[in-house]
């Protein structure tokens, strides 16, 4: 079983910055993708950014403002969010996909962290 623990959410003014962190732990053999999704009230969950072993993808709405990075030694993914806008307000969820030590595929989610952008 793989657990994800997120941190770094909070309240920030428009134009401000936040950095989210997500650490994966448990029975991990390898991780081939870690990413961030978000869900605003009344909306579907959407991809924000994902980092695989070969590429990085961003939602158009965050390109140039957000940056995803990984520390593979720590099984941790970060999301640096700059120039935040009120429309970035949402619960942000971390996701990790890979193989456990029993070589079974896993697709795990964090509990979510609230990001609120408001003056």
TORLOLUM-863117 format. One record per residue: x, y, z negated of N, C-alpha, C in turn; residue in three letters; residue number from 1. Coordinates in nm, 3 decimals, always signed. Layout:
N
<atom n_x="X" n_y="Y" n_z="Z" ca_x="X" ca_y="Y" ca_z="Z" c_x="X" c_y="Y" c_z="Z" rest="ALA" nr="NUM"/>
...
//
This chain:
119
<atom n_x="+0.085" n_y="-0.118" n_z="+0.000" ca_x="+0.000" ca_y="+0.000" ca_z="+0.000" c_x="+0.089" c_y="+0.124" c_z="+0.000" rest="UNK" nr="1"/>
<atom n_x="+0.049" n_y="+0.224" n_z="+0.077" ca_x="+0.127" ca_y="+0.346" ca_z="+0.089" c_x="+0.044" c_y="+0.463" c_z="+0.039" rest="UNK" nr="2"/>
<atom n_x="+0.104" n_y="+0.542" n_z="-0.048" ca_x="+0.035" ca_y="+0.659" ca_z="-0.104" c_x="+0.102" c_y="+0.787" c_z="-0.054" rest="UNK" nr="3"/>
<atom n_x="+0.019" n_y="+0.887" n_z="-0.032" ca_x="+0.068" ca_y="+1.018" ca_z="+0.009" c_x="+0.026" c_y="+1.122" c_z="-0.094" rest="UNK" nr="4"/>
<atom n_x="+0.121" n_y="+1.204" n_z="-0.135" ca_x="+0.092" ca_y="+1.309" ca_z="-0.232" c_x="+0.130" c_y="+1.442" c_z="-0.171" rest="UNK" nr="5"/>
<atom n_x="+0.030" n_y="+1.531" n_z="-0.161" ca_x="+0.050" ca_y="+1.663" ca_z="-0.100" c_x="+0.066" c_y="+1.769" c_z="-0.208" rest="UNK" nr="6"/>
<atom n_x="+0.132" n_y="+1.877" n_z="-0.171" ca_x="+0.144" ca_y="+1.991" ca_z="-0.260" c_x="+0.168" c_y="+2.117" c_z="-0.177" rest="UNK" nr="7"/>
<atom n_x="+0.145" n_y="+2.232" n_z="-0.238" ca_x="+0.180" ca_y="+2.357" ca_z="-0.173" c_x="+0.064" c_y="+2.443" c_z="-0.126" rest="UNK" nr="8"/>
<atom n_x="-0.057" n_y="+2.395" n_z="-0.140" ca_x="-0.170" ca_y="+2.477" ca_z="-0.098" c_x="-0.194" c_y="+2.593" c_z="-0.193" rest="UNK" nr="9"/>
<atom n_x="-0.289" n_y="+2.679" n_z="-0.157" ca_x="-0.322" ca_y="+2.790" ca_z="-0.244" c_x="-0.390" c_y="+2.902" c_z="-0.170" rest="UNK" nr="10"/>
<atom n_x="-0.396" n_y="+3.018" n_z="-0.238" ca_x="-0.457" ca_y="+3.137" ca_z="-0.182" c_x="-0.348" c_y="+3.232" c_z="-0.134" rest="UNK" nr="11"/>
<atom n_x="-0.364" n_y="+3.282" n_z="-0.011" ca_x="-0.265" ca_y="+3.373" ca_z="+0.046" c_x="-0.337" c_y="+3.479" c_z="+0.127" rest="UNK" nr="12"/>
<atom n_x="-0.279" n_y="+3.596" n_z="+0.135" ca_x="-0.338" ca_y="+3.704" ca_z="+0.214" c_x="-0.310" c_y="+3.682" c_z="+0.362" rest="UNK" nr="13"/>
<atom n_x="-0.393" n_y="+3.737" n_z="+0.448" ca_x="-0.365" ca_y="+3.730" ca_z="+0.592" c_x="-0.227" c_y="+3.784" c_z="+0.623" rest="UNK" nr="14"/>
<atom n_x="-0.157" n_y="+3.712" n_z="+0.711" ca_x="-0.020" ca_y="+3.748" ca_z="+0.744" c_x="+0.084" c_y="+3.684" c_z="+0.656" rest="UNK" nr="15"/>
<atom n_x="+0.038" n_y="+3.620" n_z="+0.549" ca_x="+0.131" ca_y="+3.557" ca_z="+0.457" c_x="+0.175" c_y="+3.419" c_z="+0.502" rest="UNK" nr="16"/>
<atom n_x="+0.253" n_y="+3.354" n_z="+0.414" ca_x="+0.310" ca_y="+3.223" ca_z="+0.445" c_x="+0.285" c_y="+3.125" c_z="+0.331" rest="UNK" nr="17"/>
<atom n_x="+0.278" n_y="+2.999" n_z="+0.367" ca_x="+0.272" ca_y="+2.889" ca_z="+0.272" c_x="+0.351" c_y="+2.772" c_z="+0.329" rest="UNK" nr="18"/>
<atom n_x="+0.400" n_y="+2.688" n_z="+0.239" ca_x="+0.469" ca_y="+2.566" ca_z="+0.282" c_x="+0.405" c_y="+2.448" c_z="+0.213" rest="UNK" nr="19"/>
<atom n_x="+0.354" n_y="+2.356" n_z="+0.293" ca_x="+0.295" ca_y="+2.233" ca_z="+0.240" c_x="+0.398" c_y="+2.121" c_z="+0.244" rest="UNK" nr="20"/>
<atom n_x="+0.390" n_y="+2.033" n_z="+0.145" ca_x="+0.477" ca_y="+1.916" ca_z="+0.139" c_x="+0.392" c_y="+1.791" c_z="+0.122" rest="UNK" nr="21"/>
<atom n_x="+0.440" n_y="+1.682" n_z="+0.174" ca_x="+0.370" ca_y="+1.553" ca_z="+0.159" c_x="+0.474" c_y="+1.443" c_z="+0.149" rest="UNK" nr="22"/>
<atom n_x="+0.472" n_y="+1.372" n_z="+0.038" ca_x="+0.567" ca_y="+1.263" ca_z="+0.015" c_x="+0.495" c_y="+1.129" c_z="+0.019" rest="UNK" nr="23"/>
<atom n_x="+0.549" n_y="+1.038" n_z="+0.097" ca_x="+0.494" ca_y="+0.903" ca_z="+0.106" c_x="+0.573" c_y="+0.809" c_z="+0.017" rest="UNK" nr="24"/>
<atom n_x="+0.502" n_y="+0.718" n_z="-0.050" ca_x="+0.568" ca_y="+0.621" ca_z="-0.135" c_x="+0.492" c_y="+0.489" c_z="-0.130" rest="UNK" nr="25"/>
<atom n_x="+0.561" n_y="+0.383" n_z="-0.178" ca_x="+0.497" ca_y="+0.252" ca_z="-0.178" c_x="+0.573" c_y="+0.155" c_z="-0.090" rest="UNK" nr="26"/>
<atom n_x="+0.499" n_y="+0.060" n_z="-0.035" ca_x="+0.558" ca_y="-0.046" ca_z="+0.044" c_x="+0.582" c_y="+0.001" c_z="+0.187" rest="UNK" nr="27"/>
<atom n_x="+0.690" n_y="+0.072" n_z="+0.207" ca_x="+0.721" ca_y="+0.130" ca_z="+0.338" c_x="+0.841" c_y="+0.061" c_z="+0.399" rest="UNK" nr="28"/>
<atom n_x="+0.823" n_y="+0.010" n_z="+0.520" ca_x="+0.935" ca_y="-0.043" ca_z="+0.598" c_x="+0.984" c_y="+0.063" c_z="+0.696" rest="UNK" nr="29"/>
<atom n_x="+0.888" n_y="+0.124" n_z="+0.764" ca_x="+0.923" ca_y="+0.231" ca_z="+0.857" c_x="+0.803" c_y="+0.321" c_z="+0.878" rest="UNK" nr="30"/>
<atom n_x="+0.832" n_y="+0.447" n_z="+0.908" ca_x="+0.727" ca_y="+0.544" ca_z="+0.942" c_x="+0.755" c_y="+0.595" c_z="+1.082" rest="UNK" nr="31"/>
<atom n_x="+0.659" n_y="+0.584" n_z="+1.171" ca_x="+0.683" ca_y="+0.634" ca_z="+1.305" c_x="+0.606" c_y="+0.763" c_z="+1.336" rest="UNK" nr="32"/>
<atom n_x="+0.521" n_y="+0.807" n_z="+1.245" ca_x="+0.454" ca_y="+0.935" ca_z="+1.265" c_x="+0.406" c_y="+0.991" c_z="+1.132" rest="UNK" nr="33"/>
<atom n_x="+0.426" n_y="+1.119" n_z="+1.115" ca_x="+0.368" ca_y="+1.190" ca_z="+1.001" c_x="+0.311" c_y="+1.320" c_z="+1.054" rest="UNK" nr="34"/>
<atom n_x="+0.196" n_y="+1.357" n_z="+1.000" ca_x="+0.133" ca_y="+1.477" ca_z="+1.053" c_x="+0.039" c_y="+1.543" c_z="+0.955" rest="UNK" nr="35"/>
<atom n_x="-0.013" n_y="+1.654" n_z="+0.999" ca_x="-0.107" ca_y="+1.732" ca_z="+0.920" c_x="-0.236" c_y="+1.755" c_z="+0.999" rest="UNK" nr="36"/>
<atom n_x="-0.346" n_y="+1.739" n_z="+0.932" ca_x="-0.478" ca_y="+1.766" ca_z="+0.987" c_x="-0.547" c_y="+1.864" c_z="+0.892" rest="UNK" nr="37"/>
<atom n_x="-0.652" n_y="+1.926" n_z="+0.939" ca_x="-0.727" ca_y="+2.016" ca_z="+0.852" c_x="-0.876" c_y="+2.007" c_z="+0.881" rest="UNK" nr="38"/>
<atom n_x="-0.955" n_y="+2.039" n_z="+0.780" ca_x="-1.100" ca_y="+2.037" ca_z="+0.794" c_x="-1.158" c_y="+2.158" c_z="+0.725" rest="UNK" nr="39"/>
<atom n_x="-1.220" n_y="+2.244" n_z="+0.802" ca_x="-1.287" ca_y="+2.362" ca_z="+0.749" c_x="-1.433" c_y="+2.326" c_z="+0.719" rest="UNK" nr="40"/>
<atom n_x="-1.497" n_y="+2.401" n_z="+0.631" ca_x="-1.637" ca_y="+2.370" ca_z="+0.597" c_x="-1.726" c_y="+2.368" c_z="+0.722" rest="UNK" nr="41"/>
<atom n_x="-1.803" n_y="+2.262" n_z="+0.736" ca_x="-1.895" ca_y="+2.250" ca_z="+0.848" c_x="-1.831" c_y="+2.211" c_z="+0.979" rest="UNK" nr="42"/>
<atom n_x="-1.701" n_y="+2.181" n_z="+0.977" ca_x="-1.631" ca_y="+2.146" ca_z="+1.100" c_x="-1.568" c_y="+2.008" c_z="+1.088" rest="UNK" nr="43"/>
<atom n_x="-1.534" n_y="+1.951" n_z="+1.204" ca_x="-1.468" ca_y="+1.822" ca_z="+1.205" c_x="-1.320" c_y="+1.837" c_z="+1.170" rest="UNK" nr="44"/>
<atom n_x="-1.263" n_y="+1.729" n_z="+1.121" ca_x="-1.119" ca_y="+1.730" ca_z="+1.094" c_x="-1.045" c_y="+1.740" c_z="+1.227" rest="UNK" nr="45"/>
<atom n_x="-0.941" n_y="+1.824" n_z="+1.229" ca_x="-0.867" ca_y="+1.845" ca_z="+1.353" c_x="-0.717" c_y="+1.833" c_z="+1.328" rest="UNK" nr="46"/>
<atom n_x="-0.646" n_y="+1.795" n_z="+1.432" ca_x="-0.500" ca_y="+1.786" ca_z="+1.424" c_x="-0.441" c_y="+1.926" c_z="+1.416" rest="UNK" nr="47"/>
<atom n_x="-0.344" n_y="+1.942" n_z="+1.326" ca_x="-0.268" ca_y="+2.066" ca_z="+1.318" c_x="-0.131" c_y="+2.045" c_z="+1.383" rest="UNK" nr="48"/>
<atom n_x="-0.060" n_y="+1.944" n_z="+1.337" ca_x="+0.073" ca_y="+1.914" ca_z="+1.390" c_x="+0.109" c_y="+1.771" c_z="+1.355" rest="UNK" nr="49"/>
<atom n_x="+0.182" n_y="+1.706" n_z="+1.445" ca_x="+0.225" ca_y="+1.570" ca_z="+1.420" c_x="+0.367" c_y="+1.553" c_z="+1.469" rest="UNK" nr="50"/>
<atom n_x="+0.446" n_y="+1.480" n_z="+1.393" ca_x="+0.584" ca_y="+1.452" ca_z="+1.427" c_x="+0.603" c_y="+1.301" c_z="+1.437" rest="UNK" nr="51"/>
<atom n_x="+0.636" n_y="+1.254" n_z="+1.556" ca_x="+0.668" ca_y="+1.113" ca_z="+1.573" c_x="+0.820" c_y="+1.098" c_z="+1.581" rest="UNK" nr="52"/>
<atom n_x="+0.864" n_y="+0.978" n_z="+1.602" ca_x="+1.009" ca_y="+0.956" ca_z="+1.611" c_x="+1.067" c_y="+1.013" c_z="+1.741" rest="UNK" nr="53"/>
<atom n_x="+0.980" n_y="+1.054" n_z="+1.834" ca_x="+1.030" ca_y="+1.104" ca_z="+1.961" c_x="+0.975" c_y="+1.240" c_z="+2.001" rest="UNK" nr="54"/>
<atom n_x="+0.875" n_y="+1.289" n_z="+1.934" ca_x="+0.816" ca_y="+1.416" ca_z="+1.978" c_x="+0.741" c_y="+1.486" c_z="+1.865" rest="UNK" nr="55"/>
<atom n_x="+0.709" n_y="+1.612" n_z="+1.892" ca_x="+0.630" ca_y="+1.692" ca_z="+1.799" c_x="+0.519" c_y="+1.760" c_z="+1.878" rest="UNK" nr="56"/>
<atom n_x="+0.400" n_y="+1.760" n_z="+1.822" ca_x="+0.285" ca_y="+1.819" ca_z="+1.889" c_x="+0.214" c_y="+1.914" c_z="+1.795" rest="UNK" nr="57"/>
<atom n_x="+0.171" n_y="+2.026" n_z="+1.847" ca_x="+0.098" ca_y="+2.125" ca_z="+1.769" c_x="-0.037" c_y="+2.155" c_z="+1.835" rest="UNK" nr="58"/>
<atom n_x="-0.133" n_y="+2.188" n_z="+1.752" ca_x="-0.258" ca_y="+2.242" ca_z="+1.804" c_x="-0.228" c_y="+2.379" c_z="+1.865" rest="UNK" nr="59"/>
<atom n_x="-0.300" n_y="+2.413" n_z="+1.972" ca_x="-0.276" ca_y="+2.542" ca_z="+2.037" c_x="-0.294" c_y="+2.659" c_z="+1.941" rest="UNK" nr="60"/>
<atom n_x="-0.386" n_y="+2.644" n_z="+1.848" ca_x="-0.419" ca_y="+2.753" ca_z="+1.756" c_x="-0.307" c_y="+2.785" c_z="+1.657" rest="UNK" nr="61"/>
<atom n_x="-0.210" n_y="+2.695" n_z="+1.642" ca_x="-0.103" ca_y="+2.718" ca_z="+1.544" c_x="+0.034" c_y="+2.730" c_z="+1.608" rest="UNK" nr="62"/>
<atom n_x="+0.043" n_y="+2.709" n_z="+1.738" ca_x="+0.173" ca_y="+2.717" ca_z="+1.806" c_x="+0.236" c_y="+2.854" c_z="+1.785" rest="UNK" nr="63"/>
<atom n_x="+0.364" n_y="+2.852" n_z="+1.751" ca_x="+0.437" ca_y="+2.976" ca_z="+1.728" c_x="+0.424" c_y="+3.030" c_z="+1.586" rest="UNK" nr="64"/>
<atom n_x="+0.332" n_y="+2.972" n_z="+1.509" ca_x="+0.313" ca_y="+3.018" ca_z="+1.370" c_x="+0.347" c_y="+2.910" c_z="+1.268" rest="UNK" nr="65"/>
<atom n_x="+0.318" n_y="+2.786" n_z="+1.301" ca_x="+0.342" ca_y="+2.674" ca_z="+1.210" c_x="+0.460" c_y="+2.591" c_z="+1.262" rest="UNK" nr="66"/>
<atom n_x="+0.531" n_y="+2.530" n_z="+1.167" ca_x="+0.640" ca_y="+2.441" ca_z="+1.203" c_x="+0.637" c_y="+2.318" c_z="+1.114" rest="UNK" nr="67"/>
<atom n_x="+0.640" n_y="+2.201" n_z="+1.178" ca_x="+0.642" ca_y="+2.075" ca_z="+1.105" c_x="+0.784" c_y="+2.021" c_z="+1.103" rest="UNK" nr="68"/>
<atom n_x="+0.822" n_y="+1.963" n_z="+0.990" ca_x="+0.954" ca_y="+1.903" ca_z="+0.981" c_x="+0.946" c_y="+1.780" c_z="+0.890" rest="UNK" nr="69"/>
<atom n_x="+1.042" n_y="+1.692" n_z="+0.905" ca_x="+1.045" ca_y="+1.569" ca_z="+0.826" c_x="+1.181" c_y="+1.548" c_z="+0.763" rest="UNK" nr="70"/>
<atom n_x="+1.179" n_y="+1.491" n_z="+0.644" ca_x="+1.299" ca_y="+1.441" ca_z="+0.579" c_x="+1.280" c_y="+1.290" c_z="+0.572" rest="UNK" nr="71"/>
<atom n_x="+1.337" n_y="+1.218" n_z="+0.668" ca_x="+1.312" ca_y="+1.075" ca_z="+0.676" c_x="+1.370" c_y="+0.999" c_z="+0.556" rest="UNK" nr="72"/>
<atom n_x="+1.477" n_y="+1.049" n_z="+0.501" ca_x="+1.538" ca_y="+0.982" ca_z="+0.385" c_x="+1.444" c_y="+0.986" c_z="+0.264" rest="UNK" nr="73"/>
<atom n_x="+1.359" n_y="+1.090" n_z="+0.261" ca_x="+1.265" ca_y="+1.105" ca_z="+0.148" c_x="+1.122" c_y="+1.070" c_z="+0.187" rest="UNK" nr="74"/>
<atom n_x="+1.102" n_y="+1.024" n_z="+0.309" ca_x="+0.965" ca_y="+0.994" ca_z="+0.358" c_x="+0.872" c_y="+1.112" c_z="+0.333" rest="UNK" nr="75"/>
<atom n_x="+0.919" n_y="+1.229" n_z="+0.364" ca_x="+0.846" ca_y="+1.351" ca_z="+0.334" c_x="+0.829" c_y="+1.434" c_z="+0.462" rest="UNK" nr="76"/>
<atom n_x="+0.712" n_y="+1.495" n_z="+0.472" ca_x="+0.684" ca_y="+1.585" ca_z="+0.582" c_x="+0.644" c_y="+1.720" c_z="+0.526" rest="UNK" nr="77"/>
<atom n_x="+0.684" n_y="+1.825" n_z="+0.597" ca_x="+0.656" ca_y="+1.961" ca_z="+0.554" c_x="+0.578" c_y="+2.034" c_z="+0.664" rest="UNK" nr="78"/>
<atom n_x="+0.502" n_y="+2.133" n_z="+0.623" ca_x="+0.437" ca_y="+2.221" ca_z="+0.719" c_x="+0.460" c_y="+2.364" c_z="+0.673" rest="UNK" nr="79"/>
<atom n_x="+0.545" n_y="+2.435" n_z="+0.746" ca_x="+0.568" ca_y="+2.576" ca_z="+0.718" c_x="+0.465" c_y="+2.656" c_z="+0.796" rest="UNK" nr="80"/>
<atom n_x="+0.384" n_y="+2.732" n_z="+0.726" ca_x="+0.276" ca_y="+2.809" ca_z="+0.788" c_x="+0.304" c_y="+2.957" c_z="+0.771" rest="UNK" nr="81"/>
<atom n_x="+0.324" n_y="+3.025" n_z="+0.882" ca_x="+0.351" ca_y="+3.169" ca_z="+0.882" c_x="+0.239" c_y="+3.243" c_z="+0.953" rest="UNK" nr="82"/>
<atom n_x="+0.235" n_y="+3.373" n_z="+0.932" ca_x="+0.133" ca_y="+3.458" ca_z="+0.996" c_x="-0.006" c_y="+3.398" c_z="+0.981" rest="UNK" nr="83"/>
<atom n_x="-0.039" n_y="+3.361" n_z="+0.861" ca_x="-0.166" ca_y="+3.293" ca_z="+0.836" c_x="-0.284" c_y="+3.385" c_z="+0.864" rest="UNK" nr="84"/>
<atom n_x="-0.390" n_y="+3.324" n_z="+0.914" ca_x="-0.513" ca_y="+3.396" ca_z="+0.949" c_x="-0.629" c_y="+3.339" c_z="+0.868" rest="UNK" nr="85"/>
<atom n_x="-0.734" n_y="+3.416" n_z="+0.849" ca_x="-0.851" ca_y="+3.363" ca_z="+0.776" c_x="-0.905" c_y="+3.234" c_z="+0.838" rest="UNK" nr="86"/>
<atom n_x="-0.895" n_y="+3.220" n_z="+0.968" ca_x="-0.944" ca_y="+3.098" ca_z="+1.032" c_x="-0.857" c_y="+2.976" c_z="+1.006" rest="UNK" nr="87"/>
<atom n_x="-0.744" n_y="+2.994" n_z="+0.940" ca_x="-0.662" ca_y="+2.881" ca_z="+0.897" c_x="-0.713" c_y="+2.821" c_z="+0.766" rest="UNK" nr="88"/>
<atom n_x="-0.810" n_y="+2.886" n_z="+0.705" ca_x="-0.866" ca_y="+2.835" ca_z="+0.580" c_x="-0.930" c_y="+2.699" c_z="+0.600" rest="UNK" nr="89"/>
<atom n_x="-0.886" n_y="+2.602" n_z="+0.522" ca_x="-0.934" ca_y="+2.464" ca_z="+0.535" c_x="-0.869" c_y="+2.378" c_z="+0.427" rest="UNK" nr="90"/>
<atom n_x="-0.917" n_y="+2.256" n_z="+0.417" ca_x="-0.846" ca_y="+2.155" ca_z="+0.340" c_x="-0.749" c_y="+2.087" c_z="+0.436" rest="UNK" nr="91"/>
<atom n_x="-0.624" n_y="+2.083" n_z="+0.399" ca_x="-0.518" ca_y="+2.025" ca_z="+0.482" c_x="-0.486" c_y="+1.884" c_z="+0.430" rest="UNK" nr="92"/>
<atom n_x="-0.487" n_y="+1.789" n_z="+0.523" ca_x="-0.461" ca_y="+1.649" ca_z="+0.489" c_x="-0.334" c_y="+1.602" c_z="+0.557" rest="UNK" nr="93"/>
<atom n_x="-0.256" n_y="+1.527" n_z="+0.483" ca_x="-0.136" ca_y="+1.464" ca_z="+0.536" c_x="-0.172" c_y="+1.323" c_z="+0.584" rest="UNK" nr="94"/>
<atom n_x="-0.107" n_y="+1.281" n_z="+0.690" ca_x="-0.127" ca_y="+1.146" ca_z="+0.744" c_x="+0.006" c_y="+1.084" c_z="+0.777" rest="UNK" nr="95"/>
<atom n_x="+0.018" n_y="+0.954" n_z="+0.749" ca_x="+0.140" ca_y="+0.881" ca_z="+0.784" c_x="+0.101" c_y="+0.746" c_z="+0.844" rest="UNK" nr="96"/>
<atom n_x="+0.174" n_y="+0.706" n_z="+0.949" ca_x="+0.151" ca_y="+0.577" ca_z="+1.015" c_x="+0.284" c_y="+0.506" c_z="+1.027" rest="UNK" nr="97"/>
<atom n_x="+0.280" n_y="+0.379" n_z="+1.003" ca_x="+0.404" ca_y="+0.303" ca_z="+1.013" c_x="+0.379" c_y="+0.157" c_z="+0.982" rest="UNK" nr="98"/>
<atom n_x="+0.482" n_y="+0.092" n_z="+0.932" ca_x="+0.474" ca_y="-0.049" ca_z="+0.894" c_x="+0.519" c_y="-0.066" c_z="+0.750" rest="UNK" nr="99"/>
<atom n_x="+0.446" n_y="-0.149" n_z="+0.678" ca_x="+0.481" ca_y="-0.179" ca_z="+0.539" c_x="+0.594" c_y="-0.283" c_z="+0.537" rest="UNK" nr="100"/>
<atom n_x="+0.639" n_y="-0.314" n_z="+0.418" ca_x="+0.746" ca_y="-0.415" ca_z="+0.404" c_x="+0.699" c_y="-0.553" c_z="+0.450" rest="UNK" nr="101"/>
<atom n_x="+0.567" n_y="-0.574" n_z="+0.449" ca_x="+0.515" ca_y="-0.701" ca_z="+0.503" c_x="+0.494" c_y="-0.691" c_z="+0.653" rest="UNK" nr="102"/>
<atom n_x="+0.539" n_y="-0.582" n_z="+0.712" ca_x="+0.533" ca_y="-0.555" ca_z="+0.856" c_x="+0.391" c_y="-0.534" c_z="+0.907" rest="UNK" nr="103"/>
<atom n_x="+0.301" n_y="-0.505" n_z="+0.816" ca_x="+0.165" ca_y="-0.471" ca_z="+0.857" c_x="+0.159" c_y="-0.322" c_z="+0.885" rest="UNK" nr="104"/>
<atom n_x="+0.077" n_y="-0.287" n_z="+0.982" ca_x="+0.056" ca_y="-0.147" ca_z="+1.016" c_x="-0.018" c_y="-0.077" c_z="+0.902" rest="UNK" nr="105"/>
<atom n_x="+0.021" n_y="+0.046" n_z="+0.871" ca_x="-0.058" ca_y="+0.127" ca_z="+0.779" c_x="-0.088" c_y="+0.263" c_z="+0.842" rest="UNK" nr="106"/>
<atom n_x="-0.197" n_y="+0.319" n_z="+0.800" ca_x="-0.244" ca_y="+0.451" ca_z="+0.846" c_x="-0.305" c_y="+0.517" c_z="+0.722" rest="UNK" nr="107"/>
<atom n_x="-0.224" n_y="+0.594" n_z="+0.652" ca_x="-0.262" ca_y="+0.644" ca_z="+0.520" c_x="-0.286" c_y="+0.795" c_z="+0.521" rest="UNK" nr="108"/>
<atom n_x="-0.374" n_y="+0.837" n_z="+0.430" ca_x="-0.410" ca_y="+0.977" ca_z="+0.417" c_x="-0.385" c_y="+1.027" c_z="+0.275" rest="UNK" nr="109"/>
<atom n_x="-0.349" n_y="+1.153" n_z="+0.265" ca_x="-0.339" ca_y="+1.217" ca_z="+0.136" c_x="-0.475" c_y="+1.262" c_z="+0.088" rest="UNK" nr="110"/>
<atom n_x="-0.477" n_y="+1.318" n_z="-0.033" ca_x="-0.603" ca_y="+1.357" ca_z="-0.094" c_x="-0.652" c_y="+1.494" c_z="-0.045" rest="UNK" nr="111"/>
<atom n_x="-0.566" n_y="+1.567" n_z="+0.021" ca_x="-0.602" ca_y="+1.698" ca_z="+0.072" c_x="-0.559" c_y="+1.810" c_z="-0.021" rest="UNK" nr="112"/>
<atom n_x="-0.521" n_y="+1.922" n_z="+0.037" ca_x="-0.485" ca_y="+2.040" ca_z="-0.041" c_x="-0.551" c_y="+2.162" c_z="+0.023" rest="UNK" nr="113"/>
<atom n_x="-0.611" n_y="+2.245" n_z="-0.059" ca_x="-0.687" ca_y="+2.360" ca_z="-0.010" c_x="-0.594" c_y="+2.474" c_z="+0.026" rest="UNK" nr="114"/>
<atom n_x="-0.614" n_y="+2.529" n_z="+0.144" ca_x="-0.546" ca_y="+2.652" ca_z="+0.186" c_x="-0.653" c_y="+2.756" c_z="+0.214" rest="UNK" nr="115"/>
<atom n_x="-0.644" n_y="+2.867" n_z="+0.145" ca_x="-0.741" ca_y="+2.976" ca_z="+0.162" c_x="-0.666" c_y="+3.103" c_z="+0.201" rest="UNK" nr="116"/>
<atom n_x="-0.706" n_y="+3.160" n_z="+0.313" ca_x="-0.643" ca_y="+3.283" ca_z="+0.361" c_x="-0.747" c_y="+3.394" c_z="+0.352" rest="UNK" nr="117"/>
<atom n_x="-0.725" n_y="+3.484" n_z="+0.259" ca_x="-0.826" ca_y="+3.588" ca_z="+0.234" c_x="-0.761" c_y="+3.708" c_z="+0.166" rest="UNK" nr="118"/>
<atom n_x="-0.814" n_y="+3.825" n_z="+0.195" ca_x="-0.766" ca_y="+3.946" ca_z="+0.128" c_x="-0.852" c_y="+3.976" c_z="+0.006" rest="UNK" nr="119"/>
//
